[in-house]
Amino acid sequence: MDTLESRWNRLSPHATVHGPDDAERRPVALLFHGCGGVQPHLADYAAEATRAGWRSVIVDSYAPRGWSRAYGLSLVCTGTRFWGFERAGDVLATIYGMEQRPDVDTSRVVLAGWSHGGWAIMDLMTMALESPAEARIGGAGPGLLDGVSGLFLNYPYVGFGTRAAKRDWRYRPKVLGVAARRDHLGAPKLHEAAYARARASGCAVETVVVEGTHAFDQPQEGLLMVTPMRRDEGLFRENVARFGGFLGAV
């Protein structure tokens, strides 16, 4: 089983840090991709974080494992491999990695997730972190999440196998959840069930329902034409601005 250090050593060569070109100690947003892997739209969110004066990190969970985009689409997107609770270890290891940087203020951390990345973050919120088995990583404790002040969740997967609506949330960051009206993986009411559990646990939660599909901000590839998912440029730009506003509010 990985430790925080060994997992970060694997992730760090594939984690892209963005932010102002200085050595100032700044807050950080950690960006976790969907089951299709890192896509170009995440760079727009990272650029928005830079404009807000934040550092940000786009974390590739596939490359360190030797997985291709095709592997992710065929096995991770179908739920065959790598469930949210397992990927939560990547979130913890990235926070640990940021603690090693003098130019990052880990008392001000926002976790941002898209689809599968949102699943991992929401599952993490339900973990006591009393056992390495919870997130499949050693050396993590609840104190590692003390600086997590916000979650920005974009159409997170909230269906079969997720924990956010079934277990108490143990941490209380400010939450902004973005759901899509035509999300074929989970109607807004499923998202609301998860956020109701967060509110009951003491989180301040705001939700937004956009008139789009799952992955409304991702590039419209030929492969997507055979799925219900459609990119909406207007909703994408609105959501990038929404992310910047959330960082400012946090």
Residue, then its C-alpha position, 0 to 999 in steps of 0.5 A: m500500500d502506498t504512503l502519502e509520500s510514495r503516492w505523491n512521488r508517483l503523481s507529482p511528475h504528472a501534476t501540472v502546477h499553474g499560478p502567478d510567476d512568483a514565490e509568494r505563498r498563495p492558496v491552492a485549488l486542486l483539480f481532479h479530472g473525470c473518468g476520461g482523463v485530463q482534458p484541455h478545458l481544465a487549463d481554462y479553470a486553472a487560468e481562472a484560478t491564476r487570475a484570482g491570485w491562486r495557484s492550482v494543480i491539474v492532477d493526472s490520476y491515469a498517467p502514473r498508473g500507465w493508463s490511457r484515455a481509452y483504458g479510462l473510458s472502457l474500464v473506469c467510466t464503466g465502474t469496472r476499475f478505480w472507484g471514488f474511494e480508491r481515488a480519494g488517496d490521490v486527493l490526500a497525497t496531493i494535499y500532502g505534496m502541496e504541504q511540501r511547497p513554500d509557495v502554497d498556503t495549505s490552510r486555504v485549499v479548494l478541491a475541484g472535481w469533475s464527474h469521477g473526480g467529484w465522486a472521489i472528493m465527495d467520498l473523501m468527505t465521508m471518511a474518518l481516516e482512522s484506517p489506511a484501508e479507507a482511501r487505500i493509502g497510509g499515513a493520512g489522518p483527518g488533520l490533513l483536511d483541516g485546510v480544505s475550505g471549499l469544494f467546487l463539484n462539477y456534475p459529480y458522479v452520485g450514482f451506484g457505489t457512491r457514499a455522499a448521500k449514504r454517510d455523514w460528511r465529516y468535514r465542513p467546507k463551503v460547497l458549490g455543486v454544479a449539476a446538469r439538467r440533462d445529466h444521463l448519469g444522475a438527475p439533479k434530485l440525486h445530487e440534491a440527496a448528496y448535498a442534503r447529507a452535506r448540509a445536515s453535517g454542517c456544510a454551507v452548500e450552494t447548488v446550481v442546475v445548468e440547462g446542459t448535459h453531463a460533461f457540458d464543458q468538455p471538448q466535443e470529440g467525435l466519440l462524444m457524438v454517440t453519447p448524450m453528452r454535448r459541449d455548450e460553449g456558453l455554459f462552459r464560459e459561465n462555469v469558468a467564471r463561476f469557479g473564479g467567483f467561488l475562489g473569491a468567496v472562499 
